[in-house]
Amino acid sequence: MGDVYAIKMEHIHKGFSGVPVLKDVDFELKEGEIHALLGENGAGKSTLIKILSGAHEKDSGVVKVFGEEKEIHNPQDAHALGIQCIYQELSLVPHLSVADNIFLGRELGKKMWVNEKETYRKAREMLDLLSLDFDVKRQVRTLGIGAQFFTEICRCLLGNARIVILDEPTSAMTPIEYDYFLRAIKKLREQHISVIYISHRLDEIKDICDRVTILRDGKNVRTAEVSDISIPEIIREMVGKDASGYLQRQEGVDLTNAPVVMKLEHVSSSHIEDISFELKAGEILGVTGLLGAGKTELANVIFGVDKKTDGTITVEGKEVNFKNPLQAMNAGIGLVPEDRKQTGLFQEFDIKSNIAIVNLNQMRKMRFLVRRSKEKSLAEECVRNLNVKCHSVNQKMKHLSGGNQQKAVLSKWIARNPRILLLDEPTRGIDVGSKEEIYNLIHKLAHSGMAVMVLSSEMPEVLALSDRILILHDRKMKGEMPGEEADQEKILMTITGGEANE
């Protein structure tokens, strides 16, 4: 790798409403380098890449692209310079084919006629370039998240991308898709394309990246070769303290005589089949499996989002048949959903309104009126208890970082004090500092007697938290094991039909 710099950002400052977010940040990216950009939620990563991709304008500082100083006012300026950003929320058209998405806006053909044969041939060539093998004629909506991501990569390459920004690209990939991803990203390096890589999965950084830059509180605290810095050092630089023990398993409480608060017997729906288990008061029950195993579908049936077609659900000794989430809430169940942005909160509402929405009974003045003073005091208490970083409870949710949004979603359900709390991917896309806080909170809730289900595809998370682990595969129960006896190999053996339970 030479010393040609694709990007040099020098003395970058940026603030919003008078609040500084980036404070004299320097960042550099070499040609053909894969460079990790790390930091806690709210450290300034998103703001820095949005300046580079044209979504925000810097307040001051210099941006150089391949040695020339440039002003990037909008995404069109960034694209003209060969800068492309692939966000977690992919910008594909679901009902179009892979090939049509790749060439969208750059269609091959004459006048109003698209040359489909040539489109498919060229799309196939692009997939071959990345050593990928899936049907370019398939509609994007029928593909897994990994294949959709690779489709987006091909769009970037077609746009003559020289610098690609990847924001949490592997957060929902299966292990097989991740292997394809490793090969594809290394192909980008071979073509001298420079990559800025943002991820909270620190083990990936060691697999993928050449160098790492760490931001904390809007400042650049360290840039290093990946080979020269350990994961505990990365965590310490990110959070300003040693938080490397957050994945170590804590000793659970004795649940031998704990009452059963929920029981499922042979429960099926249009998305899951024949699920049976018990959940005890004070227990942390892990539910895991590969992507598409059925964990979200299970949570939706329990919470009344989806209708069960067979079997029985018993809560506190009474058989229930929830027709909607409100009935589940009234029975003492809460759900923090997998997709916090789409189903967990109202982005355009402020923090206090989001917290109030599931706690109206605590603040009603009359049947249809809300005590505004109570709404504000409850929100301030929730924000304080979960250390949500915000200017005030009047701040809109969309202006919080991902980790603080997640803590706010958690706080509104905790304020309701449910008997059973379902947490679907509770730490997806958030930093290690926020993860540590959420893990400690989950243990605290369980010790208070709350029954907690942690539904997660991140097996290290399930292993660190769970008293007992249920294993799903293909939307069916594949096995169950005590948390203290489980490890990742045993879980994968159970999924693939091995004899790990013997």
PyMOL commands that set and color helices and strands:
alter all, ss='L'
color gray80, all
select helices_A, chain A and resi 45-53+75-80+98-102+116-129+140-142+145-158+175-190+202-208+226-228+231-239+244-247+295-302+325-330+340-344+351-356+360-362+372-385+397-399+402-416+432-447+459-465+483-485+488-496
alter helices_A, ss='H'
color red, helices_A
select strands_A, chain A and resi 5-16+19-30+34-39+60-65+68-69+83-86+109-110+113-114+163-167+194-198+211-216+219-225+260-269+275-280+284-288+308-315+318-320+333-336+364-366+369-370+420-424+451-455+468-473+476-482
alter strands_A, ss='S'
color yellow, strands_A
deselect
rebuild
show_as cartoon
